[in-house]
Amino acid sequence: MSSAQPPGPAGQPRHRVVLFDFDGTLADTIPLIVASFQHTVSHQFGEVVSEQEARSWIGRTLVDTFAERYPGQAEAMVKTYRDWNLAHHDDLIRAVEGISQVLDGLLVAGCRLGVVSSKSEHTVRRGLQAVGLRHDFDIIVGLEATARHKPHPDPLLHAAEALKVDPAVCAYVGDATVDIRAARAAGMRPVGVTWGAGTTAELRAEGPAAVADTAGELLGILT
């Protein structure tokens, strides 16, 4: 897939809609998530989970992640994770340098913005507030919105349908391999960022349209 996307018609943005993952994309939540995973597994089983393994779990819903690895224990683990995560949320979450300016630039260009996340809509909104992103998002899709989640395209397609746009006019920006897979499956332009869970090699292996190493580079890719 080409990394270039032709500019839109004169006076029109390159992408009518730009959708973002939240964790590791709009906000630096990786330390919070890793610590939450590590606490949960230690609390439930007395086992140690490495940072590398915990990072590989990022992007999917908690239920899917825990059910796959610890059959029959997912419900209890989700509760343990959420209790610890929310208790430490505002202390460990961090802003991503330059991301506010990316959103400003996209709005100036005439793009509509949205968030599609594997966490609850309420928690996404809390996170946006915690890192000072008070931008005009047209839609925020959380895990409650669809029965299937990333890497399935359902949440992204739900966003496009709610916004009444063709998925082909949308870009989806994420930091994990499941984000790239979901965007491709939805027929959206997949764009990876390297400041979150996935490495450059892992993201590029999924065939994104482009991968950004900095917020400034991301704005250039999207506009």
Phi, psi and omega in degrees: 000136181290146177280349183264141173237122183299146177301154177287177177303159182309128179084359181246146178289159178299320176237125178295327181226134171240118179256143182237141160293162179259297185296123178078000180240295176276335180220150177274089180253005186300312178301321178297314182292315180300313180296324179293317176298314183296317178298317184298311182293320178296317181295318185281322190231354183069023181256157178256128176252128180290158177299320181299316180293317180299320179297327180291344180275348187289139176118328179265169177290157178299317181300313180296318182296310183287323181296326180289322186265332183226072184307135178083354184247000190299316185300312180295322182291321178299317179297314179299315180301309185295320179300314182289317182299313182291327179294332183248004189306301188289340179280328188256343181284144182226151175286152172266125183302125175089352186289329177298321179291328175298312180297319177302314182296321179293320178295320177298324180286350178098012179281149168267143186243148176207165177236133175232113188230159176269005175253172184294151179301320180301317181290324175299313181297321177297319179295317178301318179294320183298327181258009173077024178265090182255042183277170184274085176276127180288335181204145172232116181254120176253183185295340181290341191286332184223157179282328178250152187230172179308137017276001173295151184279354190309313181296323179291319178293325176300316179298314180298318180295317180296327179274355179060047177230156174288133177307332183294342180265007183252149166249148174235127186249126180207167185253356185241158181299327179295332178293316180294317179298316181296318180296316179299316181294331180276351182080022177260166178280116182274129178231126180261153173232145190259008182265013181242231188279322187271146174279164178302316181296317180296317181293314182295330179295339180273357176076046176290164174291327181197159175229130181252137177264341180222162178298320179298320177295321179298316180300319178297321179295322187274342182242000000 
